[in-house]
Amino acid sequence: MNAQLILEDGTVFRGRSVGSPKSVSGEVVFNTGMVGYTEALTDPSYRGQIMTLTFPLVGNYGVPREFESPRIQASALVVSEMAHEYSHSAAERSLPQWLQDEGIPCIAGIDTRALTKRLRTRGCMLGKLVIDDADVALDDPNTRNLVAEVSTGAPEIFEGKGKRIVLVDCGAKSSIVEELRKRDLTVIRVPWDYDFLTEDFDGLFVSNGPGDPTACATTILNIRRAIELEKPIMGICLGNQLLALAAGANTYKLKFGHRGHNQPCVEVGTGRCYITSQNHGFAVDENTLPEGWHPWFRNANDGSNEGIRHATKPFLSVQFHPEAAPGPVDCNYLFDKFVGMVK
């Protein structure tokens, strides 16, 4: 089938449909990762987005059994070339077959380099993937509470031998739960708007998630109450923004966001640069951090904030993903740092 990717500025890319034959709308973004398309597609942080993969060949290692969440979260996929034949010991089906099984459209055969340059120049835009001229209206997913769409529906406990950690699920990836359980922690996974202060816990962990962090007013209020208890708090990605908002800082929308497995972040103070995995469209305005709070990491490309921490209290968060799977594990030690604070 014929397919068209139409951006809100009128730019049109024509290709062929290699996924589910349905038209969708969303926010068009790009990801610079060379691998990890299954993890990216199932990452709840991509909810409502049309994901462009900049790597020229996608699908050559198929689709395995394990994912970051039970379903594909992205609205659609955009690739330059799709591999219909695949080879990997863990693969169970091809990427096109998986997309069709999940009802996710995909366009292939377009110039993704030109599309990415357009998004970098103009910024992320709304767009629609139209299959066989079945047109749809433009829809802005950022007007919805995307976190509520991807969060768990009820509290869930993963028993461990160590301290009790509340994980606020704003769209938590399964690898976050795995990293906490790997360290023998008991994990209490709760919905985004759950009053976790009613639980008996030793530390608080705020997950990644999609959309504008200011839409999570209830979560921000609960984190602010937790700050007053002075129990250890760690946040990842959206969790970094939510912790900053709870502390009294502001956030803003980035021009085209940071999405990929090769984002350099510099630690403030040491000057050490880490290669990180990221997926976010909003950032913390570190100039608005209140007294006692300091920037911890900054993006080496554009200088935007990549983490904050408190000078004297056990509160810290990062904008990137130290649990990246697959991806760089340079910052995996941050989980040990959190466990150390809890103990």
C-alpha positions as CSV (number, residue, x, y, z in Angstrom):
1,M,0.0,0.0,0.0
2,N,1.0,3.6,-0.6
3,A,1.8,5.7,2.5
4,Q,2.4,9.4,3.2
5,L,3.8,11.1,6.2
6,I,2.4,14.6,6.3
7,L,3.8,17.2,8.7
8,E,1.8,20.1,10.1
9,D,4.0,22.6,8.1
10,G,2.8,20.9,4.9
11,T,5.9,18.8,4.2
12,V,5.0,15.4,2.6
13,F,7.1,12.3,2.5
14,R,5.8,9.4,0.3
15,G,6.7,5.8,0.8
16,R,5.1,2.4,1.3
17,S,3.2,0.8,4.1
18,V,4.9,-2.1,5.9
19,G,2.8,-2.2,9.1
20,S,-0.9,-2.1,10.0
21,P,-2.9,-0.6,7.1
22,K,-4.5,2.3,9.2
23,S,-3.9,6.0,9.3
24,V,-2.9,7.7,12.6
25,S,-1.8,11.2,13.9
26,G,0.6,12.2,16.6
27,E,3.8,14.1,17.3
28,V,6.7,13.3,14.9
29,V,10.0,12.7,16.7
30,F,13.3,11.1,15.9
31,N,15.5,8.5,17.7
32,T,19.3,8.3,16.9
33,G,19.8,4.8,18.4
34,M,21.5,2.2,16.2
35,V,19.8,-0.7,17.9
36,G,16.9,-1.2,20.3
37,Y,13.8,-0.7,18.2
38,T,11.7,-3.2,20.1
39,E,12.6,-1.5,23.4
40,A,11.9,1.9,22.0
41,L,8.6,1.0,20.5
42,T,7.4,-0.5,23.8
43,D,8.8,2.4,25.9
44,P,5.8,4.2,27.5
45,S,7.6,7.5,27.1
46,Y,6.8,7.3,23.3
47,R,3.1,7.3,23.9
48,G,1.2,9.2,21.2
49,Q,4.3,9.8,19.1
50,I,5.2,8.9,15.5
51,M,8.8,7.5,15.9
52,T,11.4,8.1,13.2
53,L,14.5,5.9,13.4
54,T,17.5,7.5,11.9
55,F,19.5,4.3,11.5
56,P,19.1,3.4,7.8
57,L,18.3,-0.3,8.2
58,V,15.7,-1.5,10.7
59,G,14.4,-5.0,11.5
60,N,17.3,-7.2,10.7
61,Y,17.4,-8.9,14.1
62,G,13.6,-9.4,14.3
63,V,11.5,-9.2,17.5
64,P,12.2,-11.2,20.7
65,R,9.8,-12.2,23.5
66,E,10.7,-9.7,26.2
67,F,9.7,-6.0,26.1
68,E,9.8,-2.9,28.2
69,S,6.0,-2.9,28.5
70,P,3.3,-5.4,27.4
71,R,2.4,-3.5,24.1
72,I,3.8,-1.1,21.5
73,Q,3.3,2.5,22.9
74,A,4.4,4.5,19.9
75,S,1.5,5.5,17.5
76,A,3.5,4.7,14.3
77,L,7.0,4.0,13.0
78,V,9.0,5.7,10.2
79,V,12.1,4.0,8.7
80,S,14.3,4.3,5.7
81,E,14.5,0.6,4.9
82,M,12.7,-2.3,6.5
83,A,14.3,-5.7,6.7
84,H,11.7,-8.4,6.2
85,E,14.2,-11.2,6.7
86,Y,15.8,-11.4,10.1
87,S,18.4,-13.4,12.0
88,H,18.8,-13.6,15.8
89,S,18.6,-16.5,18.3
90,A,16.0,-14.7,20.4
91,A,13.8,-13.6,17.5
92,E,10.3,-15.0,17.2
93,R,8.9,-12.9,14.3
94,S,9.7,-10.1,12.0
95,L,9.3,-6.4,12.8
96,P,6.6,-5.9,10.1
97,Q,4.7,-8.9,11.4
98,W,4.8,-7.6,15.0
99,L,3.6,-4.1,13.8
100,Q,0.7,-5.7,12.0
101,D,-0.1,-7.9,15.0
102,E,-0.2,-4.9,17.3
103,G,-2.1,-2.7,14.8
104,I,0.7,-0.1,14.4
105,P,1.3,1.5,11.0
106,C,4.7,2.0,9.5
107,I,6.1,3.9,6.5
108,A,9.3,2.8,4.8
109,G,11.2,3.9,1.8
110,I,11.5,7.6,2.7
111,D,14.5,9.9,3.2
112,T,14.7,9.8,7.0
113,R,17.8,12.0,6.9
114,A,15.9,14.8,5.2
115,L,13.0,14.3,7.7
116,T,15.3,14.4,10.7
117,K,17.0,17.6,9.4
118,R,13.6,19.1,9.0
119,L,12.6,18.3,12.6
120,R,15.9,19.6,13.9
121,T,15.4,22.9,12.1
122,R,11.7,23.4,12.7
123,G,11.4,21.4,15.9
124,C,9.1,18.5,16.6
125,M,5.8,18.8,14.8
126,L,2.5,17.2,14.7
127,G,2.0,14.9,11.8
128,K,-0.1,12.1,10.3
129,L,0.7,8.8,8.6
130,V,-1.9,8.4,5.9
131,I,-2.3,4.9,4.3
132,D,-4.0,4.7,0.9
133,D,-5.4,8.2,1.2
134,A,-7.5,7.4,4.3
135,D,-7.0,10.8,5.8
136,V,-7.2,11.7,9.5
137,A,-7.2,14.9,11.4
138,L,-4.1,16.2,13.2
139,D,-4.1,15.3,16.9
140,D,-1.8,16.7,19.6
141,P,-1.1,14.0,22.1
142,N,0.3,16.6,24.5
143,T,-3.2,17.9,25.3
144,R,-3.9,14.5,27.0
145,N,-2.7,13.2,30.3
146,L,-0.5,10.6,28.7
147,V,0.9,9.4,32.0
148,A,-2.6,8.3,33.1
149,E,-2.8,6.2,29.9
150,V,0.4,4.2,30.5
151,S,0.6,3.9,34.3
152,T,-0.3,0.7,36.2
153,G,-3.9,0.4,37.3
154,A,-3.3,-0.8,40.8
155,P,-0.5,-1.3,43.4
156,E,1.8,-4.3,42.8
157,I,4.4,-5.7,45.2
158,F,7.6,-7.4,44.1
159,E,9.0,-9.1,47.3
160,G,12.7,-8.8,48.1
161,K,15.0,-9.3,51.0
162,G,16.0,-5.6,51.5
163,K,14.4,-2.2,52.1
164,R,11.0,-1.3,50.8
165,I,10.9,1.1,47.8
166,V,7.8,2.8,46.4
167,L,8.1,3.0,42.6
168,V,5.8,5.7,41.2
169,D,4.8,4.3,37.8
170,C,4.4,7.2,35.4
171,G,5.1,4.8,32.6
172,A,7.9,2.7,34.2
173,K,10.0,0.5,32.0
174,S,10.4,-3.1,33.1
175,S,14.2,-2.7,33.3
176,I,13.7,-0.2,36.2
177,V,11.9,-2.8,38.2
178,E,14.6,-5.4,37.3
179,E,17.4,-3.1,38.4
180,L,15.8,-2.5,41.8
181,R,14.9,-6.1,42.4
182,K,18.5,-7.1,41.3
183,R,19.6,-5.2,44.4
184,D,17.3,-7.3,46.7
185,L,14.8,-4.4,47.3
186,T,11.1,-4.9,47.8
187,V,9.4,-2.9,45.2
188,I,5.9,-1.5,45.6
189,R,4.8,-0.3,42.2
190,V,2.0,2.2,42.4
191,P,-0.1,4.2,40.0
192,W,0.9,7.8,39.1
193,D,-1.8,9.4,41.3
194,Y,-1.6,7.0,44.2
195,D,-1.2,8.4,47.7
196,F,2.0,6.4,48.4
197,L,2.5,8.1,51.8
198,T,0.0,5.6,53.2
199,E,2.6,2.9,52.5
200,D,5.4,1.8,54.7
201,F,8.5,2.5,52.7
202,D,12.2,3.4,53.0
203,G,12.8,5.2,49.7
204,L,10.9,6.7,46.8
205,F,11.7,6.1,43.1
206,V,9.9,8.1,40.4
207,S,9.9,6.6,36.9
208,N,10.1,7.8,33.4
209,G,6.9,8.6,31.4
210,P,5.5,10.5,28.5
211,G,4.2,14.1,27.9
212,D,4.2,17.3,29.8
213,P,5.2,16.8,33.5
214,T,2.9,19.7,34.6
215,A,0.0,17.4,33.8
216,C,0.9,15.3,36.8
217,A,-0.3,17.7,39.5
218,T,-1.2,14.9,41.9
219,T,2.2,13.2,41.6
220,I,4.0,16.5,42.1
221,L,2.0,17.2,45.3
222,N,2.7,13.7,46.6
223,I,6.5,14.1,45.9
224,R,6.4,17.5,47.7
225,R,4.9,15.8,50.7
226,A,7.6,13.0,50.5
227,I,10.4,15.6,50.4
228,E,9.2,16.9,53.8
229,L,9.8,13.3,55.2
230,E,13.4,13.5,54.0
231,K,13.4,9.9,52.9
232,P,15.7,9.1,49.9
233,I,14.2,10.0,46.6
234,M,15.5,9.2,43.1
235,G,13.9,10.0,39.7
236,I,14.6,9.0,36.1
237,C,13.6,11.0,33.0
238,L,10.1,12.3,33.7
239,G,11.0,11.6,37.4
240,N,13.7,14.3,37.1
241,Q,11.2,16.8,36.0
242,L,8.6,15.9,38.6
243,L,11.1,16.1,41.4
244,A,12.2,19.5,40.2
245,L,8.6,20.8,40.0
246,A,8.0,19.4,43.5
247,A,11.0,21.3,44.7
248,G,9.7,24.5,43.2
249,A,11.6,24.7,39.9
250,N,10.1,25.0,36.3
251,T,10.3,22.9,33.2
252,Y,10.1,23.7,29.5
253,K,9.6,21.9,26.2
254,L,12.7,21.2,24.1
255,K,12.9,22.1,20.4
256,F,13.2,18.5,19.3
257,G,14.1,16.5,22.4
258,H,16.8,14.0,23.1
259,R,16.1,10.4,22.0
260,G,18.8,7.8,21.4
261,H,21.5,5.7,23.0
262,N,24.4,8.1,22.4
263,Q,23.7,11.3,24.3
264,P,26.8,12.7,26.1
265,C,26.2,14.1,29.6
266,V,28.8,15.9,31.7
267,E,28.8,15.6,35.5
268,V,28.9,19.0,37.2
269,G,32.0,19.3,39.4
270,T,34.0,16.4,38.1
271,G,33.7,17.3,34.3
272,R,33.4,13.6,33.5
273,C,31.4,12.8,30.4
274,Y,29.0,9.8,30.3
275,I,27.3,8.3,27.3
276,T,23.7,7.9,28.0
277,S,20.4,6.6,26.7
278,Q,17.6,9.2,26.6
279,N,14.0,9.8,25.6
280,H,12.4,13.0,26.6
281,G,10.9,16.2,25.1
282,F,10.9,18.4,28.2
283,A,13.7,19.6,30.5
284,V,14.3,21.2,33.8
285,D,15.1,25.0,33.9
286,E,18.0,24.8,36.3
287,N,18.0,28.6,36.6
288,T,14.8,28.2,38.6
289,L,16.1,25.6,41.1
290,P,15.5,26.8,44.7
291,E,18.1,27.2,47.4
292,G,19.8,23.9,48.3
293,W,19.2,22.3,44.9
294,H,22.0,22.1,42.3
295,P,22.4,20.9,38.7
296,W,24.1,17.5,38.6
297,F,24.5,16.7,34.9
298,R,24.3,18.7,31.7
299,N,23.9,17.7,28.1
300,A,27.2,18.2,26.3
301,N,25.4,19.1,23.0
302,D,23.1,21.8,24.1
303,G,23.8,22.5,27.8
304,S,20.3,21.5,28.9
305,N,19.9,20.1,32.4
306,E,20.3,16.3,32.7
307,G,20.0,15.9,36.5
308,I,19.6,17.6,39.9
309,R,20.5,16.8,43.5
310,H,20.1,18.4,46.9
311,A,23.2,19.7,48.7
312,T,22.5,18.1,52.0
313,K,19.5,15.8,51.7
314,P,19.1,12.4,50.0
315,F,17.3,13.7,46.9
316,L,18.6,13.2,43.3
317,S,17.4,12.5,39.8
318,V,18.7,12.2,36.3
319,Q,17.1,13.0,32.9
320,F,18.7,10.0,31.2
321,H,18.2,6.2,31.6
322,P,20.9,4.4,33.7
323,E,18.9,1.2,33.2
324,A,19.0,1.4,29.4
325,A,18.4,-2.0,27.8
326,P,19.9,-2.1,25.3
327,G,22.2,0.9,25.6
328,P,25.2,2.3,27.5
329,V,25.5,1.2,31.1
330,D,28.0,3.9,32.2
331,C,25.6,5.2,34.8
332,N,24.2,2.0,36.1
333,Y,26.1,2.8,39.3
334,L,23.4,5.3,40.2
335,F,21.1,2.5,41.3
336,D,23.8,1.5,43.8
337,K,24.1,5.1,44.9
338,F,20.3,5.2,45.6
339,V,20.5,1.9,47.5
340,G,23.4,3.3,49.6
341,M,21.3,6.3,50.5
342,V,18.4,4.1,51.5
343,K,20.5,1.9,53.7
